[in-house]
Amino acid sequence: MTSPLKYLVRPIVILAIGAWMTPTYAQENAPILDRDLFSIGAGISSNEISDPDEDETGFQFLVAYDLPQVNLMEGVNSSVEFGIMDFGFDEDDSGIWGSYVVDGPISAGIGWLAQAGLDIGDDSGLLFGAGLTTSPNETTVLRLEYTMRDDVDSLMINILYHL
């Protein structure tokens, strides 16, 4: 007859090795994503399709992650953003998007930004945008952006909060 202890030895040994190695790994390696590099945001937009009489107001929510290790040139910051947007038109017109964003200072308190990405949803395709930024404090950024997509162009006002 086999002892039930035989079936417990292997899991106990694996758990003991894992418990011993976890603090060692945590001390030697930084987390994969740093919480201090995240931002969350929201905004409103004026959206235009080919007919200028059909402008609508929409909204978006976004999450950004700064990429300090990507240094294109002195003073230029890089980040990636992911979001969801509702264009405000009568038909189902929302989508998700992701973009690579670069930004930098123009003068004290004023900056610029440019982005390129992909929109997946009712206006699937590439997106490109540019805008101005201002920071009322260290954790908040206000952005005025113009983004062009295949069918819908948007003038947006967004606020981002750095966590």
N, C-alpha and C positions, 0 to 999 in steps of 0.2 A: 504494500500500500504506500502511495506517494504522499509525502507530507505537504500540506498547503503552504508551508514556509518556502518550499522550492519555487512556487509561482510568485512569491513576493520579493525574493532576493533581487532579481533583475530590475524591476521597477524602483526598488529602494536605492540600488546602486546608481541608476540613471538619475534619479532625483537628487541624490547626494552630490554627484558630480556637477549637475546643473546648478545647484545651490552654491557650490563652491566656486564655479567659474563665473556666474552672473555678476557679482560685485567686482571681480577683476576686470571683466569686459567693460562694465559701465565706467570704471575709473580710467581705462585706457582709450576708450572710443567715445567721441561726442555723439549725441543723438543724430539721427539721419536728418531731421528737420528741426530747426531752431524756432521756438515759439516767438522769439523777439523779432523774427523776420516776416511774420505774417501781418497782413492788414485785411480788414473787412470794410465793405463800403456799399453805398446805395446812391441812386440818383434818379433824376427825371430827364426825359428827352423829348425833343420835338423831332418827329420822324416824317420824312418826305419820300414819297414814291414818285414815279414819273409825272403824275398829274399834280401840279402845285396846289390845287383846290382840295386835295385829300391829305393834308398834313394832320397828324394825330399826336397826342401826348402819350408817352409811354413811361416805363420805369425799368430799372435794372438793379440787380444785387450782384456783388462780386467779391471774390477773395483773391488777394495778391500775395505773392511770396518773393521777397527781395533776393537777389542773387549777387551777394558781395564778391564772390569769387570770380565773376565775369566782369572784367574791367576793360571795356572797349577803348577808352581813353580817359585821361585825367578829368575828373569832375562829372563823368557820365555814369549814372546808375542803371542797373538792369533789373528787371523783374519779370515774372510770368503772372498772368491773371486768368481767372476762370470765372464765368458768370452766367447769369440767366437774364433774358430781357423779354419784355412784352412791348411790342411796338405800338399798341393802342388801337389798331384797326379792328373793324367789326369781325372779320374772319379770324380763325385761330392763327395767330401770328407771333408766336414766341419761339425762342430758340436758346440754345446754349452756345457759348463761344469761349475760345481760349486765345490769348495773344501774348506776344513778347513785347515788352515795353522798355524803352530807354527814356531817361529824363535827366535833366541837369539844370543848373542855375543860369538865369539871365542877369539878375541883380539881386540885391538883398530882398528876400521875401517873395520873389517872382521867379518862376522857372518855366521850362518848356518840356513837352513830352511828345513822343512819336510811338506808334504801335503798328504791328502787323500780326495778323492771326487768321483764324478759321472760325466761321460761324456755321453751326449745324442746327438746322431747323427749317422754318419757312423761307428764310433767305440764306440758304446754304451757299457757302463759297468763301472766298477770301475777304478779309476786311483790312482796311488801312485807316489810320487816324493820326491826328496831331492836335495839340492843344497847349493851354497855359495852366500853370499851377501856382498856388499860393499856400503858405502854411501859417495859419494864425497862431499855432503853438507847436511844440515838438512832436505831438502824437496825431495831429489832424492835418489833412491835406485837402484843399478844395481844388477841383479840376474843372475847367471848361474845355470840352473836347468836341471835335468834329470827326465823325467816323463815316467812311464810305464802304458800302457793301454792294453786292450785285444789283439788288433792287431797291434797297432802302438806305437813305443817307440820314444821319442823326446828328443833331446838335445837343450835347449832353452837359448837365451840371452834376458832378459826382462829389461825394464827400467820402474820404477814406480815413479810417482810424487804425493807427499802428498799435498792435497788441503789446 
